Amino acid sequence: MRILHTESSKGWGGQENRTLNELITMRARGHELAVLSRPGARIIERAKEAGFQTFAIDMRGAVDLPNILRLRSVIKFFRPDVINTHSGRDTQLAGMAAHMLWNRPRIVRTRHLALPITSKFTYSILPDHVVTVSRFVEHFLAASGVPRSKITTVPTGVDFARYDRTSIAGNLRQELGLPTEALLVGTIAILRVKKGHNEILDAVPLILKRFPNAHFIFAGDGPQTENLKKRIATEGLGDHVHMLGLRRDVTNILASLDVFVLPTHQEALGTAFIEAGAMSLPVVATNVDGVPEVVQDGVTGLLVPLQNGLAVAEAINRLLADPICRESMGKNAAEFVRRAFSREVMAQGMEQLYMRLLEVR
């Protein structure tokens, strides 16, 4: 099959990471793939590095006739069997461009978010089918009026070949000049309010009272960068909270940690929890949306109430105080995520859906 992925977001997060994993794994299964996004988008940069054909169009708005025509030209040039869209704007533009063609490709929209939908048109009318990354999102869309017959859940998959803790240095302590006995608690996520970094900062003083050798790692960038830096400085936490910015060495960071924490306010599924589990890390997460589909409370990690810094501190303290519990939960997490969330399982699910839609055509 020939598959064109479209994305109107210029940033890099869980949905772009999933898209790249789909590209790589579907290519290995013999399909031809390309990416269309906006100029300067990180998905184009990463796709080019991986050897995929890319197209750049400035998708300025939902009703943008010149760019709809440009999209139609790309579709006619690449001749995809399937267009897989990933955000609202590219779904509208690519969907309208495809519907202008006589023998049009099938249109699949992947819904990555656990948020209210803003346009039922981009779920029920434009696409032929909607893919959700978790059962929670599937139920959410169905409750919002999208026909359940048009929805399929294909959980996000991860390339587990990259997550072998025995072969990764995990040298973050050396990089930061910390002693080998320092306890590292970290998160890797875009710096947005809803990712819960402020709840981690709420918890830091409570944890340091019990574990003065604990250090906290924030990897990622985003709109809250300056606000978080200011709070860390104001509260005198700079010696124990380390902001690393956007990093490519995710596995090295994870291999350095003792506990992974992400008290997110909303999460469709949570690729970060899958990656942490793959590195045999116990996690502290909020009991919200699709997170319980990835984190098994008391088995692979600990689930805490939403926006509760005290609960985050108590959960982290519990894990830091019990190395045996940390090791057991980490082992359980690795076994669970490798069974349920491999990118091969994800690619097989997407491939079966595409083929079913093409058979109907």
PyMOL commands that set and color helices and strands:
alter all, ss='L'
color gray80, all
select helices_A, chain A and resi 14-28+42-49+65-78+88-99+121-124+135-143+148-150+160-162+165-167+172-176+193-195+197-210+225-234+250-256+271-278+291-293+309-320+323-340+343-360
alter helices_A, ss='H'
color red, helices_A
select strands_A, chain A and resi 2-7+32-37+53-56+82-85+106-111+129-132+151-153+183-188+214-219+241-245+259-262+283-286+301-304
alter strands_A, ss='S'
color yellow, strands_A
deselect
rebuild
show_as cartoon
